[in-house]
């Protein structure tokens, strides 16, 4: 989920819940209720007896209520998992060879790999993302290639150059990688 969508949804939900909760609390503590408010004062209930029992005898009512609440619960659970799941690896554990270990910042390794990949012949842009676990990272690389570059050659150069250097420098036995190659799209130019 994009960060901007997540932030907008969280801001809207927070504002609505804060406004409703604050107004209910204020009226419950004795503040005067505005004329547009649904209830009259602190003694008023949210749902009276008639509102609560209105649909009770209908056969469709309870399955619809339970299904709607289940869908709402699943959507909230999905949103919570999407928010809490970290896509980026904050650090990579490196074996220093002396029985101790070191932690390398994930963004530093991403930046170094992206810089080296961008310097390859025919690569216009390179983006690197580290995922996985601290002891077993995985990489996702997006290369934007110039039109004249052979994708097979670029992939071979990436594998034997950038990825081999990253494995050697971090001391990792393997570095599983998903590479996506795209060609630069140039705007057509008018020839006169």
N, C-alpha and C positions, 0 to 999 in steps of 0.2 A: 504494500500500500504506500503510495507516495506520501512523503512527509507533509506536504502542504494540505492534502486532503485530510490526513489524520489530524493535523493541528486545527483545521477549520471545524471538523466534526467534534473534536474535543472541546473547542471553544464554545460552539453552539450548545452542546449538551451541558457544559458547565454553567453557562449563563442562564439557560432555562431552568436547570435544577436549583441554582442559587436563588433566582428570582422567586420561583414557586415555594421553595423551602423557607426562604426568608420571610415571605409574606404570610405563609401559614403560621410560622413561629410568632411573628409580630402580632397577628390577629389573635392567636391563642394566648398571648401574654397580655391582651387587653387593648391593643391599638385599634383605633376605629377602622372598620372595613370600608374600602372605597365603594362607590355606588355600582361599579361594574363587577365587583367580586361575586363569586358564585355562592358564598355563604354569608350569613348575617353577623356572626360574632363567635366568641370563644365557645359557646354552648352548642353551636351547630355542628352536626356530624357531616362527614364527607358523603356517605351514602345512607339515606334513611331506609326504613323497613320496606317501603314500597319500591324503591329503586333497586334494592338488593334482591328482592323476591320476584321481580317483574318477569323474568325469563326462565325462572327455575323449572317450571313444568314443561317447557319446550324440549323436545328430544334432541334437537341440534345444538342447543346452547352449550352444554358442558364439553362436548368434543371440540367445538370451535374455540372455546376459551382455552382449553388445554393445548390444542394445536397452535394457537397464536402465541401462548406463553412459551411453548417449546421452541418455536421458530425464533422468538425474541431472545430466549436464552442461548440458542446456538449461534445467533448473530453476535451477541455480546461476547460469547466465548471465543469465536473466531477473531473478533476484533482484539480481544485481550492477548491472544496468542500472537497475532500479527504485530502488536505493539511491543510485546516483551521479547520476541525472537530477535536475536541480534544477527544481522546479515554479515557484518564486518567482524573480522577477527581482531581483537584488541592487541594481542601479542602472540609471538611464536617462541616456544621454548627451544633453546639451542644447547646442545651438548658441547661444553668447552674443552672436553678431553681430560680435565683434571679431577674428575669426580663431582665437580660442581656443575651448575647450569647457569644459563643467562637467559634473560627475556629480551627479545627484540620487538620493538614496537611494530605492529602490523602495518600501520600507515607508512612507516619508513621503508619497509620491505616492498610494499606496493609501489611507492614512489620510485624507488631504485629500479625495480623491474620495468615500470612504465617508461622511465627515462631511457633505459637501455633498449627497450623494444621500439621506442619512437626513433631512436638513432639508427635502426636497421634500414638498409637500402630499400626504398620504395614504400616505407610505412609513413603515412601522413599523420596518424594519431594512434595512440595506444592507451588503453585504460585497463587497470589491473585491480581485481577485488579478491581479497583473501577471505575464505570461509573455512568452516570445519572446526577442529579442536586445536588447542594450543600445541599439543604434541604431534598432531597429524593434520597440518593445514592442507587446504585445497585452494587452487587458484582458478579464477575466471578471467580470461584475457579477451579483450575486444580490440582487434586491429582494424584500422581503416587503411586500405591499401590504395596506392596509386593505380591508375588503369593499366599501366604497362607491366605490372608485377604478376608473376605466376604464383598463384596461391600455394601450390605445393612447395615451391622454393621458399616462400616466406614462412610457411609452417616448419619446414626443415631447419631454417635458420633460427627461428624462434626456439625450437626444441633443443638444438645443439648449442645455442648461444645463451639466450636469456634464462631459460629454465635450467640448463646445466649449471650456469653461474649461481643461480639462486639456491639450487640443491647443494652445491659445494660450499658456498659461503655460510649456509645455515646448518650444514652437517646432516641434512635429512636424507634418508635412504630413498624415499620416493616423494614426489610432489605432484599428485594427480591434478591435471589441468584440463579445463574446458576452454578451447580457443574458438572464437568466432571471428571470421574474416569477412569484411565488407569492403566493397570498392567505393572510392570517392565518386560522388555524383557531381559532375561539373555541369554548370548551366550552359546550354547551347549558346554559341555566339553567332551573331549575324555576320555573314561574310558579304561584302559588297564588291 
